[in-house]
Amino acid sequence: MTDAVVLDVEGTTSAVEHVHAVLFPYARARLAQWVARHGDERQTRALLDEVDRSCGRPAGGDDEATVATLVEWADSDRKHASLKALQGLIWHEGYVNGDLSGHVYGDTLPALRTWRGREARIYIYSSGSVQAQQDLFAHTQFGDLRAWLTGYFDTSSAGGKLSTASYRSIARSIETPSARVLFASDSVPELDSARAAGWRTAWVARPEECGSPNGPDRSPAADHPRYRNLLDLAEEIGR
C-alpha cells in the first residue's frame, strides 16, 4: 500500500526545458532590480544577509557583491536556499502580473487524480522554494492544480535532496511509515537517497527529456523501477 506519494518537479511533473529556458533566465535578469527595489524589506534582507554569511562576508555589506554572487550561483544552478527563495519571490511577481505561466506534463493531472482516488496523499519535494512550487502548480496550462496536493517541501524545510536524512525528516513530518511512502523523480542520486531512508522509489525517465542537456540521468545501472511517465506509474503503483 502507498499512503503518500512525493513528487519531484523538474523532469518529473514538469519539463526541464521550462525551468531552464523560461524560469531561470526570468529570475536571473531581475535579481539586481529586485534587490534594488526590495533590499530594505525584512524578508529580502534576511536572504541577502544569509548569502553574505555563506560567502564569509559581513551581513548587510555590499549589495552589488551579493547580487554578483547570486548571479554566479544562478548560472551554476547552485541549490542554495536563499537563491531559491529569491527566485521564488521574483517568479511570484511574474505569475501575478501575467509574465509567467506554469507547466506540467499532460499525464501529471490524470496521475494526481488516480492517486487521490485511492486516498493517497500527494506532496511535492523540490529544490525550488515552496512559494515557487505553489505558484507553478497554481498557474498550469490545465488550471490551478493545488487542490490535488497535500503539501510541499523544499531544501529549507526538509534539507538537501541528496541527503537520506531529508527523506526521513519528511516521513516524520507527514507521519507516514517510510515503507508506505513512494518517491518519484528523474534523478537517480535522489532516488538512491530516498531508498536508503526506506522509501519506495520510481525512476521517471521521460522520452520527452531525452537529449536535453539538463535532462535526467539515464544510467542503465540505476536500480529503481523505471516508468515513462507519471500516469503509467500511478496505474501500477499506489493500490
Secondary structure, DSSP 8 states (H G I E B T S, - for coil): --SEEEE--BTTTB-HHHIIIIIHHHHHHHHHHHHHHHTTSHHHHHHHHHHHHHTT--TT--HHHHHHHHHHHHHTT---HHHHHHHHHHHHHHHHTTS------TTHHHHHHHHHHTT-EEEEE-SS-HHHHHHHHHSBTTB--GGG--EEE-TTTT--TT-HHHHHHHHHHTT--GGGEEEEES-HHHHHHHHHTT-EEEEE--GGGTT-TT-----TT--S-EESSHHHHHHHS--
